[in-house]
């Protein structure tokens, strides 16, 4: 990649990031289609949806992604993943694609195009899976962990849950009789399947940040079921299932953290 190509890529990364932020701000402040993102979510009521407070994680994600945008402008040290032109370019292109998908997903969601939103969300998930596989295999510096892997790990963790929630909303929209009549059962199944996917990813990628994002999402589901303005404890079986999932996810994150400490101790 030539110097001019590198400069164009950096500007493109920066521009699409701010476009993504602008679209998300518009969804909240205008709001788009006369409804906030939360109000759109409420039109597809289901037992998997987390409490509104949980969505505050988006502020963390966008702040961390801003760190990546700034980091790409800094001249990388020789050991940095961004100093490897092919890998650096690949990550930048994937970031651009993910930001575009994020923006158009929000437009589809706000304008109640639920079928299209599922397709876009799945595409975003695939991009983040690919990015995180690259980062898992790559040799990273300390700054790489902070400004590259951490943002995309948390982003990946949240989008994993968001994809499940999006598909759940899609099924609610289709008003399938079997699912509507057995909401508790299939919600418990979805929670367990989600746990298996998340646990496998934590272990395979050795990714604590991913696990913490998923842990936060499951905690949000529990909050929604406990809250008086939510389900107010009406579904104890789901609350028990979520509680067990939280314990398992916490144990996995602690386990991976202990392994990380042991690795650092061995290196020293």
RAFENFEN-V797177 format. One record per run of one state. SS is the DSSP state (helix for helix, strand for strand, loop for the rest). FROM is the first residue (numbers start at 1). LEN is the number of residues. If there is no record, write none. Layout:
SS,FROM,LEN / SS,FROM,LEN
//
This chain:
loop,1,2 / helix,3,27 / loop,30,2 / helix,32,3 / loop,35,2 / helix,37,6 / loop,43,9 / helix,52,20 / loop,72,9 / helix,81,3 / loop,84,1 / helix,85,26 / loop,111,3 / helix,114,24 / loop,138,4 / helix,142,33 / loop,175,2 / helix,177,5 / loop,182,1 / helix,183,23 / loop,206,2 / helix,208,19 / loop,227,9 / helix,236,32 / loop,268,1
//
